[in-house]
Amino acid sequence: MKTILTSIIASFVLLPFVRYYYYINQFDELVKGEKQFLYSTAWGSVVLYLIIFLVVLLTLTIVNWAKQRS
């Protein structure tokens, strides 16, 4: 339960940074007029948040598992 709560909080903290990084890396496409970035829609933001949440949850689970094994 603690791992899930930590993942939720960490995902909210990391989301703006990931969106900013994604925006900077996709700036060329923005200049060319390409449309629909992952974060540009409400569902895109939800998907991006879920991806971050799952990555953080998986990382914390592996770290906790490694701590218990040692």
N, CA, C and O of each residue as an XYZ file, in Angstrom:
280
protein
N       0.825     -1.201      0.000
C       0.000      0.000      0.000
C       0.868      1.263      0.000
O       0.569      2.239     -0.689
N       1.938      1.222      0.781
C       2.849      2.369      0.843
C       3.499      2.604     -0.522
O       3.698      3.748     -0.930
N       3.828      1.521     -1.221
C       4.452      1.634     -2.540
C       3.500      2.279     -3.542
O       3.917      3.114     -4.344
N       2.241      1.903     -3.502
C       1.257      2.473     -4.427
C       1.050      3.956     -4.141
O       0.993      4.767     -5.065
N       0.937      4.308     -2.872
C       0.760      5.714     -2.500
C       1.969      6.550     -2.916
O       1.815      7.657     -3.434
N       3.157      6.024     -2.691
C       4.378      6.715     -3.110
C       4.413      6.874     -4.625
O       4.830      7.919     -5.125
N       3.982      5.857     -5.359
C       3.958      5.921     -6.821
C       2.997      6.989     -7.317
O       3.300      7.715     -8.264
N       1.841      7.084     -6.677
C       0.858      8.096     -7.079
C       1.426      9.497     -6.876
O       1.327     10.347     -7.762
N       2.017      9.735     -5.717
C       2.585     11.053     -5.423
C       3.751     11.362     -6.359
O       3.839     12.465     -6.900
N       4.643     10.394     -6.552
C       5.798     10.605     -7.430
C       5.356     10.865     -8.865
O       5.973     11.670     -9.563
N       4.310     10.205     -9.309
C       3.826     10.405    -10.674
C       3.295     11.816    -10.875
O       3.529     12.426    -11.918
N       2.578     12.340     -9.879
C       2.097     13.716     -9.977
C       3.256     14.706     -9.987
O       3.192     15.734    -10.662
N       4.306     14.401     -9.245
C       5.473     15.279     -9.210
C       6.232     15.214    -10.534
O       6.694     16.243    -11.028
N       6.368     14.025    -11.111
C       7.152     13.848    -12.331
C       6.418     14.261    -13.603
O       7.060     14.578    -14.605
N       5.095     14.264    -13.583
C       4.321     14.533    -14.794
C       4.686     15.853    -15.481
O       4.886     15.845    -16.696
N       4.785     16.981    -14.775
C       5.148     18.225    -15.472
C       6.533     18.173    -16.118
O       6.735     18.727    -17.198
N       7.483     17.508    -15.461
C       8.828     17.408    -16.019
C       8.849     16.548    -17.273
O       9.536     16.873    -18.241
N       8.100     15.457    -17.259
C       8.035     14.586    -18.433
C       7.345     15.308    -19.581
O       7.776     15.205    -20.730
N       6.281     16.034    -19.279
C       5.587     16.787    -20.327
C       6.506     17.853    -20.922
O       6.519     18.043    -22.138
N       7.268     18.546    -20.088
C       8.197     19.568    -20.565
C       9.291     18.939    -21.426
O       9.615     19.460    -22.493
N       9.864     17.819    -20.968
C      10.908     17.126    -21.727
C      10.365     16.658    -23.070
O      11.029     16.802    -24.096
N       9.169     16.103    -23.065
C       8.548     15.632    -24.301
C       8.312     16.801    -25.250
O       8.524     16.678    -26.456
N       7.873     17.933    -24.707
C       7.622     19.115    -25.529
C       8.914     19.612    -26.168
O       8.931     19.921    -27.359
N       9.992     19.692    -25.397
C      11.272     20.170    -25.930
C      11.766     19.251    -27.043
O      12.243     19.723    -28.074
N      11.653     17.933    -26.835
C      12.134     16.989    -27.841
C      11.262     16.960    -29.087
O      11.725     16.540    -30.147
N      10.027     17.390    -28.984
C       9.128     17.373    -30.131
C       8.961     18.763    -30.748
O       8.053     18.982    -31.550
N       9.828     19.693    -30.378
C       9.655     21.073    -30.835
C       9.751     21.191    -32.348
O       9.048     22.008    -32.943
N      10.604     20.393    -32.986
C      10.731     20.446    -34.443
C       9.411     20.113    -35.123
O       9.022     20.769    -36.089
N       8.724     19.093    -34.618
C       7.435     18.730    -35.197
C       6.409     19.829    -34.969
O       5.541     20.063    -35.809
N       6.514     20.512    -33.814
C       5.594     21.607    -33.517
C       5.794     22.738    -34.523
O       4.825     23.332    -34.996
N       7.051     23.033    -34.848
C       7.352     24.097    -35.804
C       6.840     23.714    -37.193
O       6.340     24.565    -37.929
N       6.965     22.422    -37.551
C       6.503     21.963    -38.861
C       4.979     21.935    -38.961
O       4.429     21.800    -40.054
N       4.303     22.061    -37.828
C       2.846     22.070    -37.855
C       2.221     20.708    -37.648
O       1.023     20.538    -37.876
N       3.005     19.735    -37.222
C       2.428     18.419    -36.927
C       1.445     18.579    -35.778
O       1.629     19.436    -34.915
N       0.419     17.769    -35.765
C      -0.608     17.938    -34.744
C      -0.645     16.753    -33.785
O      -0.058     15.702    -34.042
N      -1.339     16.949    -32.692
C      -1.626     15.917    -31.700
C      -0.384     15.334    -31.034
O       0.083     14.255    -31.399
N       0.131     16.048    -30.073
C       1.146     15.492    -29.195
C       0.460     14.651    -28.146
O      -0.743     14.787    -27.924
N       1.209     13.788    -27.503
C       0.629     12.883    -26.512
C      -0.067     13.649    -25.400
O      -1.129     13.235    -24.936
N       0.519     14.764    -24.965
C      -0.035     15.489    -23.828
C      -1.038     16.566    -24.240
O      -1.581     17.256    -23.378
N      -1.291     16.722    -25.532
C      -2.112     17.849    -25.977
C      -3.605     17.614    -25.783
O      -4.396     18.548    -25.918
N      -3.998     16.404    -25.475
C      -5.403     16.121    -25.205
C      -5.545     15.640    -23.769
O      -4.564     15.271    -23.122
N      -6.766     15.650    -23.286
C      -7.004     15.177    -21.916
C      -6.653     13.700    -21.789
O      -6.028     13.291    -20.810
N      -7.050     12.900    -22.772
C      -6.738     11.464    -22.702
C      -5.239     11.228    -22.826
O      -4.705     10.299    -22.220
N      -4.560     12.057    -23.603
C      -3.113     11.928    -23.713
C      -2.427     12.164    -22.386
O      -1.463     11.477    -22.047
N      -2.924     13.136    -21.631
C      -2.360     13.399    -20.304
C      -2.611     12.234    -19.360
O      -1.744     11.879    -18.562
N      -3.801     11.637    -19.450
C      -4.117     10.482    -18.605
C      -3.213      9.308    -18.950
O      -2.693      8.637    -18.059
N      -3.028      9.059    -20.237
C      -2.154      7.960    -20.669
C      -0.723      8.213    -20.213
O      -0.056      7.303    -19.721
N      -0.252      9.443    -20.374
C       1.099      9.784    -19.941
C       1.252      9.590    -18.440
O       2.267      9.062    -17.984
N       0.250     10.013    -17.664
C       0.295      9.818    -16.214
C       0.336      8.335    -15.866
O       1.108      7.927    -14.998
N      -0.480      7.527    -16.530
C      -0.505      6.086    -16.245
C       0.827      5.420    -16.582
O       1.277      4.529    -15.861
N       1.453      5.848    -17.670
C       2.767      5.297    -18.024
C       3.782      5.633    -16.938
O       4.533      4.762    -16.499
N       3.808      6.897    -16.502
C       4.734      7.303    -15.437
C       4.441      6.527    -14.162
O       5.360      6.047    -13.499
N       3.148      6.401    -13.813
C       2.755      5.675    -12.607
C       3.246      4.231    -12.653
O       3.798      3.736    -11.670
N       3.054      3.559    -13.770
C       3.468      2.157    -13.875
C       4.985      2.004    -13.809
O       5.488      1.059    -13.203
N       5.713      2.927    -14.429
C       7.179      2.868    -14.373
C       7.666      3.085    -12.945
O       8.539      2.358    -12.471
N       7.111      4.078    -12.257
C       7.510      4.342    -10.867
C       7.133      3.167     -9.975
O       7.928      2.755     -9.130
N       5.931      2.622    -10.150
C       5.483      1.483     -9.350
C       6.380      0.273     -9.573
O       6.764     -0.404     -8.620
N       6.711      0.004    -10.819
C       7.596     -1.126    -11.127
C       8.974     -0.920    -10.515
O       9.550     -1.852     -9.953
N       9.504      0.288    -10.619
C      10.819      0.583    -10.045
C      10.814      0.408     -8.533
O      11.719     -0.215     -7.978
N       9.807      0.950     -7.864
C       9.738      0.814     -6.405
C       9.536     -0.637     -5.982
O      10.083     -1.067     -4.966
N       8.765     -1.385     -6.742
C       8.555     -2.799     -6.432
C       9.857     -3.576     -6.549
O      10.161     -4.412     -5.697
N      10.623     -3.309     -7.592
C      11.911     -3.991     -7.773
C      12.873     -3.614     -6.654
O      13.580     -4.475     -6.130
N      12.907     -2.335     -6.283
C      13.795     -1.891     -5.203
C      13.407     -2.555     -3.887
O      14.273     -3.027     -3.151
N      12.115     -2.594     -3.589
C      11.665     -3.246     -2.352
C      11.972     -4.738     -2.363
O      12.370     -5.296     -1.340
N      11.794     -5.382     -3.497
C      12.093     -6.808     -3.624
C      13.587     -7.058     -3.409
O      13.977     -8.014     -2.739
N      14.421     -6.180     -3.991
C      15.870     -6.333     -3.832
C      16.291     -6.123     -2.377
O      17.186     -6.810     -1.885
N      15.656     -5.185     -1.692
C      15.972     -4.955     -0.275
C      15.610     -6.170      0.568
O      16.354     -6.538      1.478
N      14.486     -6.789      0.276
C      14.063     -7.959      1.041
C      14.964     -9.157      0.780
O      15.166     -9.985      1.668
N      15.503     -9.257     -0.419
C      16.361    -10.394     -0.768
C      17.734    -10.304     -0.112
O      18.376    -11.323      0.140
N      18.177     -9.089      0.160
C      19.527     -8.941      0.729
C      19.525     -8.937      2.242
O      20.583     -8.820      2.860
